[in-house]
Amino acid sequence: MEILASGRPNDARQSFIDAVKIDPHYAKAHFRWGEIALGNHNFDHARTQFDLALRDVDKLDARERAFTELGLAIADERRIEAQRLARAIHNRLPDDPDLAAIEREYPYIANAVDQEAPARPGWRRRRP
């Protein structure tokens, strides 16, 4: 993780590959490897890594699970779901650096975080 934070994603990627070779169920390595792939707009590989991380979801903390689900929604191009998940993360962790990185890479996420949740189509407010 320190390698990734130091701005050396290729070295970090290799360390995650090595970790997964040793332990194929290392969910945190799959999660971070998926984040790197997502940052490179490699949706197929990101989807694969996020799916592998979720197979061992009990090894992820709540934050990692939320980001894995967000990454999967982005990779699957489910924009409305991704926006909803990003808003939920922002409400819990407004200054999270991973969310900021995703917002920079995917502007539709940043726009959603700055807005309230859209009204559901066909629903009207009840008037008193």
N, C-alpha and C positions, 0 to 999 in steps of 0.2 A: 504494500500500500504506500509505503514511503517513496518508492521509486515513481509511482504514478503521480503522487503529490508534488514530486520534484520537477515535473514537467518532462519526463522521459517516457512517453507512452509505449514506445517500441520495446524498451527494456522491461517495463512493467508487463506488457503483453507476454513477453517471453517468460517472465517469472510465473505468470498465471498458467501458461502452457505447462511449464515444468511442475507446478503444484498439482495440476489436474492429472498429469501422468502418474504422479505418486498416489494421489487420492482422487479418483474420478468423481467422488461424491462431495468434493470440497465446494460447497454451494457459494461461498463468498468469492472464490476465484472465478467461478462461472459468472457470477453477478458482475464483477469488475471487468472481466473480459468482454462481457456483453455491453457494458458501458463504453468501452474503447471502440468496439465495433459500431455502436450507435453513433458515437462521435464522428466516425468515418463514413457515416451513412451506408454502412454495410448491413442492411436490414436482415438479410437471410442469416448471416452469421450471428448477429445480435439476437435474433429470435431463437436460434438454436441454443445459445449460451443462457439466455433468460429462462428458456424451458428447462434446461438442465439444472439451473439454480432452483427453480420451483419444485423439481422432483425431490429435493431435500430441503423443503421450505422450513422445516423445524430447526435447521442450522443457520437460518437468517434471522436477524433481529427485525423488529417492526419497521424500522427505517429502511433497511435493505429490501424487505418484502415490498414496501410501498414503491421504492424506486425500480425494483424488478418488474412490478406490474405496470408502472408508467413506461418503462423502456419497451416492454412487450406491446403495449398499446400504440406507441409511436412506431415501432417496427411493423406492426400489423396495419398501420395507417388508419387507426380508429381515433380520429382527431377529437371527437367530442368526449370520448372516454378518457383520452390522454389529458385533455384540458381539465376534466373533472378531477382526475387523480392528481394533477399538478396543483390545482387549487387546494385540495385537501392537504397535500404535503406543505404547501406554502402557509396554510393556516396553522399547522403544527410547528413548522421549522422555517420561518420567514427568511432567515439569513443563511440557509444551507448552500454551501458552495457547489454541490453537485446539481442542485436545482438551478442555480445561476448559470452553470455551464450548459445545461440543457436549454434554458431560455435563450442563451446566446446563439445556440446552434439551430433551434427551432422557434422562430419568432411567434408562431401561432400559440405556443405554450406561454410565452411571456405576456402576450395580449390577454390570454384567458386568466392568468394569475392576477392581473390588474383589474379584472372585472368581477362582478358578482355572477353567480351561476345563472344561466339563462332560464327563463320561465319555460315550463313544459308546454309543448304545443297542445292546443285544445283545452288547456286548463284556464279557468278564470278565477279571479279572486272573488270570494264571497263578499258581498256588500252587506253591511249591517242593517 
